[in-house]
Amino acid sequence: MWKKFIALSMGLVLCASLLAGCGKKDNANSGGSTTEGSTNQDSGKKVDIRVTRWGDTENKAEKQLIDEFNANNDKNINIIYDVVPGDGYGDRLTTSFSSGDGYDVFLSGEGDFFKWVDKGLTYPMDELMANDTSFAGTISESLMQMGNINGKQNYIVADQNPICLYYNRDMFDAAGIEYPNDDWTWDDLIAAAEKLTVKNADGSYESYGFNAQSWGYAVMTYLESLGLEFMNEDGTVADGYLNNPEVAKALEQYFAMAEEPNKVSPASADLDTFGSATSMMVNNKLGMFISGGWDVIPLREAGINYGTALIPGNHKSYVCAGGYAIGANTKNPEAAWEVVKLLTSPEASELRQELEGILPTSKEGMEEFLKTADERDHALIRTLDYGVQPIGMRSELGSKINEKTSEIFERIIYKDGTAQEILDETLASLK
């Protein structure tokens, strides 16, 4: 399986998307580098390296790694860790660099790898890697290639997260429905979702069968599983792909699952009442949703009888990744490189797997993980065999399209024209 994934990933090596890509983004202050050059390390003076990422302010793995490093390292480096919750990370990251400062090290979702390189925010690490005899290079070649943009190693991938179908076994059992299998089509999913959707006497909904969410990667995975694309294979042409009538039809059918009269999915307003898709499944209010490996730990901790399945159709699915970059304005790239090594090390990967359910980044780590993997998560792991790199990682055109997907999907949901009209307008805006 692993060899197959490597071969697939190498075949899709990027010319360059958690936010929420899999990542969600925002940045609290301009937070510039306070390093003063490599001589400070030699002189014994502590060098401050500012690191930023989005997400939970108590991100378990990163915080533990950094706290231990600051307490014990003998490199005269002090890491200042700035976690930014919520959206807007990208805008604030750009602002911090345009001010002339910027961070020494920052995390990027794979969908933005091209963007930050194009904006000149990254410091290529090739020379630092070549001069560092202690760099073990345990990360798989396919993941290293993900961070190689325009022939330069601008990122080191810290995590990988395939996307699969999660389902609530108890809800399936109660409805007398067989669990999803490898032969499932989207028609099968919709048929199951109809049986899992329950209305109360007053017309309100007790539960939903599926979450047809507007999260870009879930929608794009749906299209990929139907054999539909927004651009050609080499990432140079969108005309005839993005505006393909079959794509427009598929998108309208997908979002119609959250509409009457055949509603099987919560709409955005419903999520305000029920909470996130994960919360809904925990409370037995949702039968199925598409998500990544980050939902394994919350579901386990809640004691939910969940299962994972391959995406219906041809099983193609986006593989999310987050990578650390050295900021272009850093005054101490050598110290920043030491921090990047820490945050992408085998120890870091092992800790993320343990605390956050994120799959290992090394071949050896994955082989070890497979020996003890929970049977409920087998399909999540098998998804790697069908993994495709998100559109934002495939080319400059793909990166531009990726920036427009949220707008496309929101416009379709709120009926701001037909799906075909919206796709035609989006294509015209790219020219």
Secondary structure, DSSP 8 states (H G I E B T S, - for coil): -HHHHHHHHHHT------B--BB----SS--------THHHHHT--EEEEEEEES-TT-HHHHHHHHHHHHH-SSSEEEEEEEE-SS-HHHHHHHHHHTT---SEEEEEGGGHHHHHHTT-EE--HHHHHT-TT----B-HHHHHHTEETTEE--EEEEEEEEEEEEEHHHHHHHT-----TT--HHHHHHHHHHH-EE-TTS-EEEBS------HHHHHHHHHHTT--SS-TTS---TTTTT-HHHHHHHHHHHHTTSSSS--S--HHHHHHH--HHHHHHTT-BSEEEEEGGGHHHHHHTT--EEEE--STT--EEEEEEEEEEETT-S-HHHHHHHHHHHTSHHHHHHHHHHH--B-SBHHHHHHHHHH--GGGHHHHHGGGGEE--GGGT-HHHHHHHTTHHHHHHHHHTTSS-HHHHHHHHHHHH-
